[in-house]
Amino acid sequence: MSVADSIAIARAQLAGATLAGPTVAVVSAALASGPGFSQLVTDVRAGGGEIILSGDGGPTEILTLVRDHAIDHIVTCDPIGFADELPLTIRGLAATAALDGIGVERYLTHGAPLTTVVLDRTQARGPLLIDLRDRLTAMDLSARHQRQAALIADELLTNAIYDAPDGPDLSSHDHARVADRPLLGRERPRLRWGGDGRLLAIEVTDRFGSLDARTVRTYIAKLLDRSTVPRQGHGGAGLGLAMTFLATSQLVFHLDRGRVTQAIGIIDLRPRPDGGHPRVPSLHVFTATSATQEPHG
């Protein structure tokens, strides 16, 4: 591991390094906002590596970097979460050959109880969310955390039910949401969630795999323009994705294009030094290398 206090030094270290595998460069927002960052991104990605942005800046600064440099990973600088999150992200980047079927277990303490529900009707979402709130109340979670969890579950399920399928007539989606109908085969999304006293993690998986990293970045970057309302769109992303991002401490996607989309919203339940929500939630978009890769940008 090498440490550099400027982009120029980091590029020089990278050029002179003899590495066994791809480089993972963790760059602070302050350095990334300065000169030379585009060249560093090019150098790292040319060797099959990845950039992790250290989210020590404000929302506008961080999201601008995500948009302009196609950054798929933001790691919070919260001293409570950073020690856990960064190693987990690096391990995830080293194991993206295909989704391994593991979801919320990555983030929760071993043995934490999990609830699993597979939806078989479109309107089953409402009763499920009521049950979720009741269970969170029984866990003595705060009203704020309950609202965040319900929003995350609702939006991720909505995307999985209505936006992930490759429907022939996308203009009919809004109308189709009014009526209840059965969900068959791979139309059925799976919800899994659990908590361990530190974190509450909510996972939704669909078997269409229509979401890609570029779409995630595009809709999250819409938050930069307050005059633009993100729209629901094909592939499972829109206003709901942006709202989900803001409700989480971490938003994680494991994407296997044409096969599976797994979205995980994580809420940090631990008291924070500043007493509130992180300035910028963490974002991680892992794309399986078995899938067809879209270029960054």
Secondary structure, 3 states (H helix, E strand, C coil): CCCCCCHHHHHHHHHHCCCCCCCEEEEEHHHHCCCCHHHHHHHHHHCCCEEEEEECCCHHHHHHHHHHHCCCEEEECCHHHHHHHHHHHHHHHCCCCCCCCCCHHHCCCCCCCEEEEECCEHHHHHHHHHHHHHHHHHCCCCHHHHHHHHHHHHHHHHHHHHHCCCCCCHHHHHHHCCCCCECCHHHCCEEEEEECCCEEEEEEEECCCCCCHHHHHHHHHHHHCCCCCCCCECCCECHHHHHHHHHCCEEEEEEECCCEEEEEEEEECCCCCCCCCCCCCEEEEEECCCCCCCCCC
